[in-house]
Amino acid sequence: MAKRFFLIVLDSFGVGELPDAYKWNDEGSNTLGAIRNHPNFNCPELEKMGLFNIEGVGGGVSAPKASYARMAEKSMGKDTTIGHWEIAGIVSPEPLPTYPNGFPKEVIEEFEQKTGRKVICNKPYSGTEVIKDYGREHVETGALIVYTSADSVFQIAAHEDIVPVEELYKYCEIAREMLVGKHGVGRVIARPFEGEYPYSRTANRHDFSLLPPADTMLNLLQRAGYDTLSVGKIYDIFAGSGISESRRTQSNTHGMQVTKELQNKDFSGLCFVNLVDFDMKYGHRNDVAGYAAAATEFDAFLTVFLKGMREDDVLLITADHGCDPATPSTDHSREYTPMLIYGNHIKSGVDLGTRASFSDISTTVLEYFGVAQEGTKGKSFLKEVIK
């Protein structure tokens, strides 16, 4: 019978500050803590699986259905790219470059020369606020809104009536080719918007990521002949490397629908899922109510998904960083992440404590499929949870 491993990343679903959170000004951050007492939060399935049994979370049930752990990030960062790379087996000892004062003059001038368009803004900004403050100037002049954040990102916002989406993607590809070496940001992101002032962002966001610097579990699984399916922005995060089939999504709801469709498909290998709304729509916008409601929606999906699991299926739920919606900051937060692992051949209720690296997940996945870890990082916990 085919083996299938579903790895679902709840983007930014942190469970409390890491010991070094002060280095990122993230003291006190706790994404789950910010939403768990909100009236919109109703997650009985996650509770039964053991979410609140995880070390440091508090609460819990007497007999969790899943085994569980608290994952520490070993890489020097708190962004999507570094977090996912570590989940997949790459530990990044150096942070990707960030630009708290905007991009250097030479970068902007080269980008303007290659695109034939002027640049406005060029500073850290909220994605929703930047189109309010610079959208009119962009519409009037055609200049591209370039901005960044606390993360390693080069973001380009443009109105779809002024710069068609495919043209915006071409500008992002130009920036991606430029931004390597010392200016090798983790992601170049297209941020199209539409409508009349104050405008609204569309679902046509597209990430252009830096190619991972080494093989990940995706490459190793693919070379071993296994299917590697991606849902959501996983393909973008890994620049397509090691992925055999990709499904783009427009929301958490769509991502869960696609994941359920793939559950009904015959394949043998890994299905790697990112649900981005937790981060993009709620964490970055300090929307506690929306974040709590999104968790509730996922919990309802989880109840259905568990019923559809096959004999040799394994489900692992985790996150890539935090994004506490209750703090004044709208940036990612340096947090532990949860890990729940479940399946017919997985023991229930095993407390794996606090793991030293997200990369333990990749090694566990590889061991499940009998694929050598090679140069990837991490220590498998499969033997501790397999029946």
Rosetta blueprint (number, residue, H / E / L):
1 M L
2 A L
3 K L
4 R E
5 F E
6 F E
7 L E
8 I E
9 V E
10 L E
11 D L
12 S L
13 F L
14 G L
15 V L
16 G L
17 E E
18 L L
19 P L
20 D L
21 A H
22 Y H
23 K H
24 W H
25 N L
26 D L
27 E L
28 G L
29 S L
30 N L
31 T H
32 L H
33 G H
34 A H
35 I H
36 R L
37 N L
38 H L
39 P L
40 N L
41 F L
42 N L
43 C L
44 P H
45 E H
46 L H
47 E H
48 K H
49 M H
50 G L
51 L H
52 F H
53 N H
54 I L
55 E L
56 G L
57 V L
58 G L
59 G L
60 G L
61 V L
62 S L
63 A L
64 P L
65 K L
66 A L
67 S E
68 Y E
69 A E
70 R E
71 M E
72 A L
73 E L
74 K L
75 S L
76 M L
77 G L
78 K L
79 D L
80 T H
81 T H
82 I H
83 G H
84 H H
85 W H
86 E H
87 I H
88 A L
89 G L
90 I L
91 V L
92 S L
93 P L
94 E L
95 P L
96 L L
97 P L
98 T L
99 Y L
100 P L
101 N L
102 G L
103 F L
104 P L
105 K H
106 E H
107 V H
108 I H
109 E H
110 E H
111 F H
112 E H
113 Q H
114 K H
115 T H
116 G L
117 R L
118 K L
119 V E
120 I E
121 C E
122 N E
123 K E
124 P E
125 Y L
126 S L
127 G H
128 T H
129 E H
130 V H
131 I H
132 K H
133 D H
134 Y H
135 G H
136 R H
137 E H
138 H H
139 V H
140 E H
141 T H
142 G L
143 A L
144 L E
145 I E
146 V E
147 Y E
148 T E
149 S L
150 A L
151 D L
152 S L
153 V E
154 F E
155 Q E
156 I E
157 A E
158 A E
159 H E
160 E L
161 D L
162 I L
163 V L
164 P L
165 V H
166 E H
167 E H
168 L H
169 Y H
170 K H
171 Y H
172 C H
173 E H
174 I H
175 A H
176 R H
177 E H
178 M H
179 L L
180 V L
181 G H
182 K H
183 H H
184 G L
185 V L
186 G L
187 R E
188 V E
189 I E
190 A E
191 R E
192 P E
193 F E
194 E E
195 G L
196 E L
197 Y L
198 P L
199 Y L
200 S E
201 R E
202 T L
203 A L
204 N L
205 R L
206 H E
207 D E
208 F E
209 S E
210 L L
211 L L
212 P L
213 P L
214 A L
215 D L
216 T L
217 M H
218 L H
219 N H
220 L H
221 L H
222 Q H
223 R H
224 A L
225 G L
226 Y L
227 D E
228 T E
229 L E
230 S E
231 V E
232 G L
233 K L
234 I H
235 Y H
236 D H
237 I H
238 F L
239 A L
240 G L
241 S L
242 G L
243 I L
244 S L
245 E E
246 S E
247 R E
248 R L
249 T L
250 Q L
251 S L
252 N H
253 T H
254 H H
255 G H
256 M H
257 Q H
258 V H
259 T H
260 K H
261 E H
262 L H
263 Q H
264 N L
265 K L
266 D L
267 F L
268 S L
269 G E
270 L E
271 C E
272 F E
273 V E
274 N E
275 L E
276 V L
277 D H
278 F H
279 D H
280 M H
281 K H
282 Y H
283 G H
284 H L
285 R L
286 N L
287 D L
288 V H
289 A H
290 G H
291 Y H
292 A H
293 A H
294 A H
295 A H
296 T H
297 E H
298 F H
299 D H
300 A H
301 F H
302 L H
303 T H
304 V H
305 F H
306 L H
307 K H
308 G L
309 M L
310 R L
311 E L
312 D L
313 D E
314 V E
315 L E
316 L E
317 I E
318 T E
319 A L
320 D L
321 H L
322 G E
323 C L
324 D L
325 P L
326 A L
327 T L
328 P L
329 S L
330 T L
331 D L
332 H L
333 S E
334 R L
335 E E
336 Y L
337 T E
338 P E
339 M E
340 L E
341 I E
342 Y E
343 G E
344 N L
345 H L
346 I E
347 K L
348 S L
349 G L
350 V L
351 D E
352 L E
353 G E
354 T E
355 R E
356 A L
357 S L
358 F L
359 S L
360 D H
361 I H
362 S H
363 T H
364 T H
365 V H
366 L H
367 E H
368 Y H
369 F L
370 G L
371 V L
372 A L
373 Q L
374 E L
375 G L
376 T L
377 K L
378 G L
379 K L
380 S L
381 F L
382 L H
383 K H
384 E H
385 V H
386 I E
387 K L
